C-alpha cells in the first residue's frame, strides 16, 4: 500500500470523531433537559402565538420574482471568475460574456414585459 494512502483512514476517523464531539458536547452536556415545556412545543419561540396554518398558498408572482432574482444572482457568480481570468480569455472571452449578458438581458426584458417584476 502506498504511503500516501496510509493517512486517509486516520484523517477520516479524526473527522468523524471531531464531528461527534462538536455535536455531542452542546447537545448532551450544555443543552437544557426540559424538552416538553409548552413553549418549546410551539412552532416559533418568538413569543407570538401562531394564528394560522403555515401551509398557505402564495401568489405565483413571488416565486417567479425569486427565480428572477436567482438568475441574476447566478450572473454575478459567473461574472466574478470571468473578470479574474479576463486577460487570458482575450477577445473571444469578451464576446462570450457579452452574449451571456445579452441572453440574461432578454430574459429580464421578457420578465418586465410579462409584468413579473411589478408587485402590485
ChimeraX commands (.cxc) that place a marker at each C-alpha (Angstrom):
marker #1 position 0.00,0.00,0.00 radius 0.5
marker #1 position 1.47,3.38,-0.97 radius 0.5
marker #1 position 2.40,5.60,1.93 radius 0.5
marker #1 position 0.23,8.46,0.66 radius 0.5
marker #1 position -2.94,6.47,1.43 radius 0.5
marker #1 position -1.95,5.47,4.95 radius 0.5
marker #1 position -3.18,8.75,6.42 radius 0.5
marker #1 position -6.58,8.69,4.67 radius 0.5
marker #1 position -8.38,6.35,7.13 radius 0.5
marker #1 position -6.75,8.16,10.05 radius 0.5
marker #1 position -7.98,11.51,8.71 radius 0.5
marker #1 position -11.48,10.09,8.12 radius 0.5
marker #1 position -11.60,8.71,11.66 radius 0.5
marker #1 position -10.48,12.06,13.09 radius 0.5
marker #1 position -13.12,13.87,11.03 radius 0.5
marker #1 position -15.90,11.59,12.29 radius 0.5
marker #1 position -14.65,11.88,15.88 radius 0.5
marker #1 position -14.44,15.68,15.61 radius 0.5
marker #1 position -17.99,15.84,14.24 radius 0.5
marker #1 position -19.30,13.61,17.02 radius 0.5
marker #1 position -17.58,15.73,19.66 radius 0.5
marker #1 position -18.80,19.03,18.19 radius 0.5
marker #1 position -22.39,17.78,18.07 radius 0.5
marker #1 position -22.30,15.77,21.30 radius 0.5
marker #1 position -20.89,18.37,23.68 radius 0.5
marker #1 position -23.57,21.02,23.12 radius 0.5
marker #1 position -26.39,18.51,22.79 radius 0.5
marker #1 position -25.70,16.31,25.80 radius 0.5
marker #1 position -23.69,18.50,28.16 radius 0.5
marker #1 position -24.86,22.08,27.62 radius 0.5
marker #1 position -28.46,21.83,26.37 radius 0.5
marker #1 position -31.42,22.22,28.75 radius 0.5
marker #1 position -33.07,18.97,29.78 radius 0.5
marker #1 position -36.75,20.02,29.67 radius 0.5
marker #1 position -37.87,19.38,26.07 radius 0.5
marker #1 position -41.59,19.07,26.90 radius 0.5
marker #1 position -42.07,22.62,28.10 radius 0.5
marker #1 position -45.14,24.22,26.50 radius 0.5
marker #1 position -43.25,27.00,24.76 radius 0.5
marker #1 position -40.75,24.54,23.30 radius 0.5
marker #1 position -43.56,22.70,21.52 radius 0.5
marker #1 position -44.67,25.85,19.69 radius 0.5
marker #1 position -43.71,26.34,16.06 radius 0.5
marker #1 position -41.83,29.55,16.78 radius 0.5
marker #1 position -40.12,30.51,20.02 radius 0.5
marker #1 position -40.55,34.24,19.48 radius 0.5
marker #1 position -43.36,34.80,21.99 radius 0.5
marker #1 position -46.02,35.22,19.31 radius 0.5
marker #1 position -48.69,32.56,19.03 radius 0.5
marker #1 position -49.22,31.18,15.53 radius 0.5
marker #1 position -52.64,32.22,14.30 radius 0.5
marker #1 position -52.93,30.34,11.02 radius 0.5
marker #1 position -51.71,27.28,9.18 radius 0.5
marker #1 position -48.13,27.51,7.90 radius 0.5
marker #1 position -49.03,25.82,4.60 radius 0.5
marker #1 position -50.62,28.80,2.90 radius 0.5
marker #1 position -50.78,29.19,-0.86 radius 0.5
marker #1 position -48.72,32.14,-2.04 radius 0.5
marker #1 position -49.19,34.07,-5.24 radius 0.5
marker #1 position -47.08,32.64,-8.09 radius 0.5
marker #1 position -45.58,36.10,-8.69 radius 0.5
marker #1 position -43.48,35.75,-5.55 radius 0.5
marker #1 position -41.94,32.53,-6.82 radius 0.5
marker #1 position -41.26,33.97,-10.26 radius 0.5
marker #1 position -39.73,37.07,-8.70 radius 0.5
marker #1 position -37.50,34.85,-6.56 radius 0.5
marker #1 position -36.44,32.83,-9.62 radius 0.5
marker #1 position -35.65,36.03,-11.49 radius 0.5
marker #1 position -33.51,37.17,-8.58 radius 0.5
marker #1 position -31.78,33.78,-8.58 radius 0.5
marker #1 position -30.93,34.07,-12.28 radius 0.5
marker #1 position -29.28,37.44,-11.80 radius 0.5
marker #1 position -27.54,36.23,-8.67 radius 0.5
marker #1 position -26.03,33.47,-10.80 radius 0.5
marker #1 position -24.97,36.14,-13.27 radius 0.5
marker #1 position -22.92,37.82,-10.55 radius 0.5
marker #1 position -21.37,34.49,-9.62 radius 0.5
marker #1 position -20.27,33.93,-13.22 radius 0.5
marker #1 position -19.03,37.48,-13.72 radius 0.5
marker #1 position -16.52,37.40,-10.88 radius 0.5
marker #1 position -14.40,34.43,-12.08 radius 0.5
marker #1 position -14.63,35.74,-15.64 radius 0.5
marker #1 position -13.22,39.09,-14.53 radius 0.5
marker #1 position -10.31,37.33,-12.82 radius 0.5
marker #1 position -9.22,35.43,-15.97 radius 0.5
marker #1 position -10.24,38.11,-18.46 radius 0.5
marker #1 position -6.66,38.70,-19.66 radius 0.5
marker #1 position -6.19,35.05,-20.61 radius 0.5
marker #1 position -9.54,34.77,-22.41 radius 0.5
marker #1 position -8.96,37.66,-24.76 radius 0.5
marker #1 position -11.49,38.90,-27.29 radius 0.5
marker #1 position -13.29,35.55,-27.51 radius 0.5
marker #1 position -13.98,35.60,-23.76 radius 0.5
marker #1 position -15.26,39.15,-24.00 radius 0.5
marker #1 position -17.63,38.22,-26.84 radius 0.5
marker #1 position -18.87,35.17,-24.93 radius 0.5
marker #1 position -19.59,37.24,-21.84 radius 0.5
marker #1 position -21.48,39.84,-23.88 radius 0.5
marker #1 position -23.51,37.02,-25.41 radius 0.5
marker #1 position -24.22,35.63,-21.91 radius 0.5
marker #1 position -25.27,39.08,-20.66 radius 0.5
marker #1 position -27.42,39.62,-23.76 radius 0.5
marker #1 position -29.32,36.39,-23.13 radius 0.5
marker #1 position -29.87,37.39,-19.50 radius 0.5
marker #1 position -30.93,40.86,-20.62 radius 0.5
marker #1 position -33.50,39.33,-22.96 radius 0.5
marker #1 position -34.81,37.27,-20.06 radius 0.5
marker #1 position -35.09,40.39,-17.94 radius 0.5
marker #1 position -36.89,42.22,-20.75 radius 0.5
marker #1 position -39.29,39.29,-21.13 radius 0.5
marker #1 position -39.98,39.25,-17.39 radius 0.5
marker #1 position -40.56,43.01,-17.46 radius 0.5
marker #1 position -42.98,42.74,-20.41 radius 0.5
marker #1 position -44.92,39.99,-18.61 radius 0.5
marker #1 position -45.13,42.30,-15.58 radius 0.5
marker #1 position -43.41,39.76,-13.34 radius 0.5
marker #1 position -41.32,42.43,-11.66 radius 0.5
marker #1 position -44.35,44.51,-10.60 radius 0.5
marker #1 position -45.59,43.81,-7.09 radius 0.5
marker #1 position -48.97,45.49,-7.39 radius 0.5
marker link #1:1,2 radius 0.2
marker link #1:2,3 radius 0.2
marker link #1:3,4 radius 0.2
marker link #1:4,5 radius 0.2
marker link #1:5,6 radius 0.2
marker link #1:6,7 radius 0.2
marker link #1:7,8 radius 0.2
marker link #1:8,9 radius 0.2
marker link #1:9,10 radius 0.2
marker link #1:10,11 radius 0.2
marker link #1:11,12 radius 0.2
marker link #1:12,13 radius 0.2
marker link #1:13,14 radius 0.2
marker link #1:14,15 radius 0.2
marker link #1:15,16 radius 0.2
marker link #1:16,17 radius 0.2
marker link #1:17,18 radius 0.2
marker link #1:18,19 radius 0.2
marker link #1:19,20 radius 0.2
marker link #1:20,21 radius 0.2
marker link #1:21,22 radius 0.2
marker link #1:22,23 radius 0.2
marker link #1:23,24 radius 0.2
marker link #1:24,25 radius 0.2
marker link #1:25,26 radius 0.2
marker link #1:26,27 radius 0.2
marker link #1:27,28 radius 0.2
marker link #1:28,29 radius 0.2
marker link #1:29,30 radius 0.2
marker link #1:30,31 radius 0.2
marker link #1:31,32 radius 0.2
marker link #1:32,33 radius 0.2
marker link #1:33,34 radius 0.2
marker link #1:34,35 radius 0.2
marker link #1:35,36 radius 0.2
marker link #1:36,37 radius 0.2
marker link #1:37,38 radius 0.2
marker link #1:38,39 radius 0.2
marker link #1:39,40 radius 0.2
marker link #1:40,41 radius 0.2
marker link #1:41,42 radius 0.2
marker link #1:42,43 radius 0.2
marker link #1:43,44 radius 0.2
marker link #1:44,45 radius 0.2
marker link #1:45,46 radius 0.2
marker link #1:46,47 radius 0.2
marker link #1:47,48 radius 0.2
marker link #1:48,49 radius 0.2
marker link #1:49,50 radius 0.2
marker link #1:50,51 radius 0.2
marker link #1:51,52 radius 0.2
marker link #1:52,53 radius 0.2
marker link #1:53,54 radius 0.2
marker link #1:54,55 radius 0.2
marker link #1:55,56 radius 0.2
marker link #1:56,57 radius 0.2
marker link #1:57,58 radius 0.2
marker link #1:58,59 radius 0.2
marker link #1:59,60 radius 0.2
marker link #1:60,61 radius 0.2
marker link #1:61,62 radius 0.2
marker link #1:62,63 radius 0.2
marker link #1:63,64 radius 0.2
marker link #1:64,65 radius 0.2
marker link #1:65,66 radius 0.2
marker link #1:66,67 radius 0.2
marker link #1:67,68 radius 0.2
marker link #1:68,69 radius 0.2
marker link #1:69,70 radius 0.2
marker link #1:70,71 radius 0.2
marker link #1:71,72 radius 0.2
marker link #1:72,73 radius 0.2
marker link #1:73,74 radius 0.2
marker link #1:74,75 radius 0.2
marker link #1:75,76 radius 0.2
marker link #1:76,77 radius 0.2
marker link #1:77,78 radius 0.2
marker link #1:78,79 radius 0.2
marker link #1:79,80 radius 0.2
marker link #1:80,81 radius 0.2
marker link #1:81,82 radius 0.2
marker link #1:82,83 radius 0.2
marker link #1:83,84 radius 0.2
marker link #1:84,85 radius 0.2
marker link #1:85,86 radius 0.2
marker link #1:86,87 radius 0.2
marker link #1:87,88 radius 0.2
marker link #1:88,89 radius 0.2
marker link #1:89,90 radius 0.2
marker link #1:90,91 radius 0.2
marker link #1:91,92 radius 0.2
marker link #1:92,93 radius 0.2
marker link #1:93,94 radius 0.2
marker link #1:94,95 radius 0.2
marker link #1:95,96 radius 0.2
marker link #1:96,97 radius 0.2
marker link #1:97,98 radius 0.2
marker link #1:98,99 radius 0.2
marker link #1:99,100 radius 0.2
marker link #1:100,101 radius 0.2
marker link #1:101,102 radius 0.2
marker link #1:102,103 radius 0.2
marker link #1:103,104 radius 0.2
marker link #1:104,105 radius 0.2
marker link #1:105,106 radius 0.2
marker link #1:106,107 radius 0.2
marker link #1:107,108 radius 0.2
marker link #1:108,109 radius 0.2
marker link #1:109,110 radius 0.2
marker link #1:110,111 radius 0.2
marker link #1:111,112 radius 0.2
marker link #1:112,113 radius 0.2
marker link #1:113,114 radius 0.2
marker link #1:114,115 radius 0.2
marker link #1:115,116 radius 0.2
marker link #1:116,117 radius 0.2
marker link #1:117,118 radius 0.2
marker link #1:118,119 radius 0.2
marker link #1:119,120 radius 0.2
view
